[in-house]
Amino acid sequence: MQNGILLQAFYWDYPADGRLYRRLKEEATSLAEIGISAVWMPPAGKGTSQEDVGYGNYDYWDLGEFDAKGSVRTKYGTRAELEEAITALHEAGISVYADMVFNHKVGADESEVFQAIMVDQNDRNKDISVPHDIEAWTKFTFPERAGKYSDFVWRYYHFSGVDYDKLTGTNAIYRIVGDGKYWAEDTDEEKGNYDYLLGADIDHNHPEVIEELKSVSQFMIEEMKYDGFRFDALKHISQSFIDELTDFIIEKRPGFYFVGEYWHDSKPRMEHYLDKTSYTVDLFDVPLHFNLYEASKREDFDLRTIFQDTLVHANPMKAVTFVDNHDSQTGQSLSSWIEPWFREIAYAIILFRKDGYPCLFLGDLIGIPEAEYDGMADTLVNMCTIRGQNAYGEQDNYFVTPTKIGWVRRGDDEHTPLVVLISSADADEERMFVGEAEAGQTYVDRSGKNEPITIDEAGYGIFTVAPRSVTYWTRE
């Protein structure tokens, strides 16, 4: 969809009241009206408790249907409510993406004794023990579900590692021993090999695991009617498995969409990942996020370098741009929350430019009461509306000084131009060309900060911006 916007429909501390799916159903039409074209839903599978955000995955097949882990519903509602939300979003013309947690499982029903090797936490290729018996929580039998949808039982040999030995009460990283079993060789190279992240780490080389995860994927597509997947924790998952899984899905659903979280600020590493997975998975532009973060923190940041070493600059068709998400919230393990003064600027950078698929964060749209953050609802609704109305056509950049950048979207036959000007320092102005056809037209600051201006005979206007701010201008 041209000028589409993806909405991340949850944040980390979202209330565990079981109402998220109902809210999405009720708000589907209004989301479509502001330009939301797709929604990234939280993980749907049953987690370890009603409070689990969903990344502590227990059962892929229980979407809020069975009385397990303390409740029938998940943090977000029941399976029936999820289906109703997906239907309502589809009726509003909005695609729905499932968050797939394929790296690990948590909350096993039984423990098992098996052989494992303790490894160095900072170099997982370095063994620091001989093979020995440990006892860990690796047997998932799902007694409440009783084999409905799938009779697959997860055993220790379906995993590559764990982080706790019940026999000795030791917290450490253990690599499970087995015939030909080792960490996946095609994960990120951080910590020697970053296959292991947490919980019971899934072995994506095991043929039974591959078939089970393909069945889960097929169920989510055919039964639940999802239109795309957001893959969690791609740094820690075998690239060849993702390549095989996406090929399997695309063969059946050629238009199915994939986006993944590869949390790395290295553009070369992200480009390498795209290549190894056949360019089937878009990636969140983490390098751009960190540039935005640095720009919000440092007075000496050169705005002209905001796209330096970013995915959206190197490969714009594969980049999903974002300001913040649930992981970058203050207090989370990947905390890198962009400063309040810069947030409108950051959203202008992802919403008003030609390249990238922008992702809006629910916490910015509705606020995060638990973090005493009010959000920026009116500003974002306005910006999304402007994106739909005016962010079209060729793009002329005005990257003028370290503290002043701007651009003009020249419009097309159906859409008039859009002018954006940013200052990270004092109030400023810039003479910018919008087109000879615009001569004599009045342009208004849609951000509401400045008085209207008139375009001169040559098609130029002198556009202004307040200190540490952004303005965005369109024909009156």
C-alpha positions in Angstrom: 0.0 0.0 0.0 1.4 3.4 -1.0 2.3 5.5 2.0 1.3 2.7 4.3 2.0 2.9 8.1 2.6 -0.1 10.4 1.3 0.2 14.0 2.9 -1.7 16.8 -0.3 -2.3 18.7 1.2 -2.9 22.2 3.9 -1.7 24.6 5.8 -3.6 27.3 3.7 -2.6 30.3 0.4 -2.8 28.5 -2.4 -3.5 31.1 -2.9 -7.3 31.7 -6.6 -6.8 31.6 -7.4 -9.0 28.6 -8.9 -6.2 26.6 -6.3 -5.4 23.9 -8.1 -7.5 21.2 -11.4 -5.9 22.1 -9.9 -2.4 21.9 -8.4 -3.2 18.4 -11.8 -4.4 17.2 -13.5 -1.3 18.4 -10.8 1.0 17.0 -10.2 -0.6 13.6 -12.1 1.9 11.6 -10.5 4.9 13.3 -7.0 3.5 12.8 -7.7 3.1 9.1 -9.0 6.7 8.9 -5.6 8.1 10.1 -3.7 6.0 7.6 -2.7 2.8 9.5 -2.4 0.1 6.9 -1.1 -2.8 9.0 -1.0 -3.8 12.7 1.8 -5.7 14.4 0.1 -7.7 17.1 1.8 -9.0 20.3 2.7 -12.7 20.5 -0.6 -14.6 20.6 0.5 -17.9 22.1 0.1 -18.6 25.8 2.9 -17.3 27.9 4.0 -18.2 31.4 1.2 -16.2 33.0 -1.5 -13.6 32.4 1.1 -10.9 32.8 3.5 -12.3 30.2 4.0 -9.9 27.3 4.1 -13.0 25.1 7.9 -13.5 24.7 7.9 -16.1 27.5 6.4 -18.5 25.0 4.8 -21.6 26.5 2.4 -23.0 23.9 2.1 -21.8 20.2 -1.3 -23.5 19.8 -3.0 -22.0 22.8 -4.1 -18.6 21.8 -6.3 -18.0 24.7 -8.5 -21.2 24.6 -7.3 -23.5 27.3 -7.1 -23.1 31.1 -3.3 -23.2 31.3 -0.7 -21.2 33.2 -3.4 -19.7 35.4 -6.0 -18.6 33.0 -7.8 -19.3 29.7 -7.1 -15.9 28.2 -3.6 -14.5 27.5 -2.6 -11.0 28.6 -4.5 -9.6 25.6 -7.7 -11.7 25.5 -9.2 -15.0 24.3 -8.7 -16.7 21.0 -12.3 -15.8 20.0 -11.6 -12.1 20.7 -8.4 -12.3 18.7 -10.3 -13.7 15.7 -12.9 -11.0 16.0 -10.1 -8.3 16.1 -8.4 -9.7 13.0 -11.8 -9.8 11.2 -12.6 -6.2 12.1 -9.1 -5.0 11.1 -9.4 -6.8 7.8 -12.9 -5.2 7.2 -11.3 -1.8 7.8 -8.6 -2.6 5.1 -5.8 -3.2 7.6 -3.4 -6.1 7.4 -2.5 -8.0 10.5 1.0 -9.3 11.4 1.7 -12.0 14.0 4.7 -11.8 16.4 6.3 -15.2 16.1 8.6 -16.2 19.0 10.6 -19.0 17.4 13.8 -18.7 19.4 12.9 -20.2 22.7 10.3 -21.8 25.0 9.7 -21.1 28.7 7.5 -22.7 31.4 7.9 -26.4 30.7 5.6 -28.9 32.4 8.3 -31.3 33.5 12.0 -31.4 34.1 14.3 -34.0 32.5 17.8 -35.3 33.2 20.3 -35.2 30.3 23.9 -34.6 29.4 25.1 -31.0 28.9 28.3 -28.9 28.9 28.6 -25.6 30.7 30.0 -22.8 28.4 31.5 -19.5 28.9 28.7 -16.9 29.0 30.9 -14.4 27.0 32.2 -17.0 24.5 29.6 -19.7 24.0 32.1 -21.7 21.8 34.3 -22.1 24.9 33.4 -25.2 27.0 34.2 -24.8 30.7 33.0 -28.3 31.9 33.0 -31.8 30.7 29.7 -33.4 29.6 27.7 -34.2 32.8 24.1 -34.8 33.9 22.0 -31.8 34.6 18.2 -31.5 35.2 16.3 -28.8 33.4 12.8 -27.7 32.5 12.6 -29.0 28.9 9.5 -31.3 28.7 6.4 -29.5 27.3 3.4 -31.8 27.4 0.5 -29.2 27.4 -1.8 -31.4 29.5 -4.7 -28.9 29.4 -4.7 -28.9 25.6 -4.6 -32.7 25.5 -3.2 -33.0 22.0 -5.7 -30.7 20.3 -4.2 -29.1 17.1 -0.9 -30.8 17.7 0.3 -33.8 19.7 3.9 -32.8 19.5 5.7 -33.1 22.9 8.8 -31.0 23.3 11.8 -32.9 24.8 15.3 -31.9 25.8 16.7 -33.1 22.4 14.5 -30.5 20.6 16.6 -27.8 22.3 20.2 -26.7 22.0 20.7 -25.1 25.4 19.3 -24.1 28.8 20.2 -21.7 31.6 19.5 -23.6 34.8 20.5 -26.9 36.4 17.8 -28.0 38.9 20.2 -30.7 40.3 22.7 -28.2 41.6 20.6 -25.0 41.6 23.1 -23.4 39.2 22.3 -20.6 36.8 24.6 -20.9 33.8 24.5 -21.5 30.1 24.5 -25.1 29.2 24.9 -26.6 25.7 22.9 -29.8 25.4 24.9 -32.8 24.3 23.7 -35.0 21.4 24.6 -36.7 18.2 25.7 -33.9 15.9 24.2 -31.3 18.2 25.8 -27.9 18.6 24.9 -24.3 18.5 23.6 -23.2 15.1 26.5 -22.0 13.1 24.6 -19.3 11.2 23.5 -17.0 14.0 25.1 -13.7 15.0 28.8 -13.8 16.0 28.3 -11.8 19.2 29.6 -13.7 22.3 31.3 -16.2 19.9 28.0 -17.6 18.9 24.7 -15.9 19.8 22.4 -18.9 19.3 21.5 -19.0 23.0 19.4 -16.1 24.4 17.1 -17.4 27.2 14.9 -20.3 28.4 15.0 -23.5 26.5 16.7 -22.6 23.3 15.1 -24.2 20.3 17.3 -26.4 18.0 16.3 -25.3 14.5 18.4 -28.1 13.0 16.2 -30.8 14.4 13.8 -32.2 11.7 10.9 -32.7 14.1 11.2 -29.1 15.3 11.3 -27.8 11.7 8.1 -29.6 10.9 6.3 -28.5 14.0 7.2 -24.8 13.4 6.0 -25.1 9.9 2.7 -26.5 11.1 2.4 -23.6 13.6 3.0 -21.1 10.8 0.5 -22.8 8.6 -2.1 -22.7 11.4 -1.5 -19.0 12.0 -2.0 -18.2 8.3 -4.8 -20.5 7.3 -6.9 -20.7 10.5 -6.1 -17.3 12.1 -5.9 -15.4 8.8 -2.7 -13.4 9.6 -1.2 -11.5 6.6 2.4 -11.4 7.8 4.9 -12.4 10.5 7.2 -10.3 12.7 10.1 -12.6 13.7 11.4 -12.1 17.2 15.1 -12.3 18.1 16.5 -13.1 14.6 20.1 -12.7 15.8 19.7 -15.9 17.8 17.9 -18.1 15.1 19.5 -20.1 12.4 19.4 -18.1 9.2 19.0 -21.3 7.1 15.9 -22.2 9.1 14.3 -18.8 8.5 15.2 -19.2 4.8 13.6 -22.6 4.7 10.5 -21.5 6.6 9.9 -18.4 4.5 10.3 -20.4 1.3 7.7 -22.9 2.6 5.2 -20.1 3.3 5.8 -18.1 0.2 5.2 -21.2 -2.0 1.7 -21.4 -0.5 1.1 -17.6 0.0 3.3 -15.6 -2.4 2.2 -12.2 -1.0 2.8 -13.0 2.6 4.8 -10.4 4.5 7.8 -10.9 6.8 9.7 -8.4 9.0 12.3 -9.3 11.6 14.0 -8.0 14.7 17.7 -8.2 14.1 18.9 -5.9 16.9 22.2 -4.8 15.7 23.5 -1.3 14.9 25.8 -2.6 12.1 24.5 -2.0 8.6 26.9 -4.6 7.1 25.6 -7.3 9.5 22.0 -6.5 8.5 22.9 -6.6 4.8 24.6 -9.9 5.4 21.5 -11.2 7.0 19.3 -10.1 4.1 21.5 -11.9 1.7 21.6 -15.1 3.7 17.8 -15.2 3.9 17.2 -14.5 0.2 15.8 -11.0 0.8 12.5 -12.4 1.9 12.5 -10.7 5.3 12.4 -6.9 5.8 14.3 -5.7 8.9 13.6 -3.0 11.5 16.2 -0.3 10.9 18.0 -0.5 14.2 21.0 1.6 13.0 18.6 4.5 12.1 16.9 4.1 15.6 20.3 4.6 17.2 21.1 7.6 15.0 17.9 9.1 16.2 18.7 8.3 19.8 22.2 9.8 19.5 20.8 12.9 17.9 18.4 13.3 20.8 21.2 13.0 23.3 24.1 14.9 21.8 24.1 18.6 21.2 27.0 18.2 18.7 25.2 15.6 16.6 25.4 16.5 12.9 21.9 16.1 11.5 23.4 15.7 8.0 24.6 12.2 9.1 21.2 11.0 10.3 21.0 8.4 7.6 24.7 7.4 7.7 25.2 3.6 7.8 21.4 3.0 8.0 19.5 0.2 6.3 16.9 2.7 4.8 19.8 4.4 3.0 21.5 1.3 1.8 18.4 -0.8 1.0 15.2 1.3 1.4 12.9 -1.5 0.1 13.9 -3.8 3.0 13.8 -1.2 5.8 11.1 -0.8 8.4 11.9 2.5 10.1 10.8 3.2 13.7 11.4 5.7 16.5 11.0 3.4 19.6 9.4 0.1 20.5 8.7 -2.2 23.5 12.3 -3.2 23.8 13.8 0.3 23.7 11.5 1.5 26.5 13.3 2.9 29.5 14.1 0.0 31.9 14.1 -2.7 29.2 17.2 -4.7 28.3 17.6 -2.8 25.0 16.7 0.6 26.6 17.5 3.5 24.2 14.5 5.8 24.6 14.6 8.9 22.4 14.4 12.2 24.3 11.0 13.9 24.3 12.2 17.1 22.5 13.3 15.0 19.5 10.3 12.7 19.1 8.3 14.8 16.7 11.5 15.4 14.7 12.1 11.6 14.6 8.6 10.9 13.4 8.9 13.5 10.7 12.1 11.7 9.5 10.3 8.3 9.2 6.8 9.5 8.1 7.5 12.2 5.6 10.4 10.9 3.6 10.3 8.8 0.4 12.1 5.7 1.7 11.3 3.1 4.3 8.1 1.5 5.8 7.4 3.5 9.0 6.3 1.8 12.2 4.3 3.8 14.7 4.6 2.8 18.4 1.4 2.5 20.4 3.1 4.0 23.4 3.5 7.2 21.4 0.0 7.1 20.1 -1.9 6.6 23.4 0.7 7.1 26.1 2.2 4.7 28.7 0.5 5.5 32.0 2.8 3.0 33.8 5.8 5.1 32.7 4.0 8.4 33.3 4.3 9.1 29.6 1.4 10.9 28.0 2.3 10.2 24.4 1.8 12.5 21.5 -1.6 11.4 20.1 -2.7 14.7 18.4 0.6 15.3 16.9 0.9 11.7 15.4 -2.7 11.7 14.1 -1.9 15.0 12.3 1.4 13.7 10.9 -0.2 10.4 9.7 -2.9 12.3 8.0 -0.4 14.6 6.3 1.6 11.5 5.2 -1.5 10.2 3.4 -2.3 13.5 1.9 1.0 15.0 0.9 4.1 12.8 1.2 4.4 11.9 -2.5 6.7 12.5 -5.4 10.4 13.1 -5.8 12.4 14.3 -2.9 14.8 17.3 -2.8 17.1 17.3 0.2 18.4 20.4 2.0 21.0 19.0 4.4 22.4 22.5 5.0 24.3 22.6 8.4 25.0 20.3 11.3 21.9 21.7 13.0 19.6 22.3 10.1 18.2 19.8 7.5 15.0 19.7 5.4 13.5 18.3 2.3 10.7 18.9 -0.2 8.4 16.2 -1.5 7.5 17.6 -4.9 4.1 15.9 -5.1 2.5 14.4 -8.2 -0.6 14.9 -10.3 -2.9 14.2 -7.4 -1.0 15.5 -4.4 0.5 19.0 -3.7 4.1 19.4 -2.3 5.2 18.9 1.3 8.1 20.9 2.9 9.9 19.7 6.1 12.4 21.8 8.0 14.3 20.7 11.1 16.5 22.6 13.6 18.3 21.0 16.5 19.6 24.3 17.7 18.2 27.9 17.3 15.3 29.2 15.3 16.2 29.1 11.7 14.9 29.4 8.1 15.7 28.1 4.6 14.7 29.1 1.1 13.3 26.0 -0.5 11.9 25.2 -4.0 8.5 23.7 -4.3 7.9 24.3 -8.0 7.1 27.1 -10.4 3.5 25.9 -10.5 3.1 26.8 -6.8 4.0 30.5 -7.4 1.6 32.7 -5.5 0.2 29.8 -3.4 -0.1 30.2 0.4 1.7 27.5 2.4 0.7 26.8 6.0 2.7 25.2 8.8 0.7 22.1 9.6 2.6 21.6 12.8 0.9 24.9 14.0 4.0 26.7 15.0 4.4 29.5 12.4 2.4 31.9 10.3 1.5 31.1 6.6 3.9 32.2 3.9 3.5 32.9 0.1 5.5 31.1 -2.6 7.4 33.6 -4.8 7.3 33.8 -8.6 10.2 31.5 -9.0 8.5 28.7 -6.9 10.5 29.3 -3.7 9.4 29.9 -0.2 11.3 31.0 2.9 10.3 28.4 5.5 10.9 28.9 9.2 11.4 26.6 12.1 11.4 27.1 15.9 14.4 26.2 18.1 14.9 22.4 18.5 11.8 21.7 16.4 10.3 20.6 13.1 7.8 22.3 10.8 5.9 20.7 7.9 4.3 22.9 5.3 1.6 22.2 2.7 -0.5 24.4 0.4 -3.3 26.0 2.2 
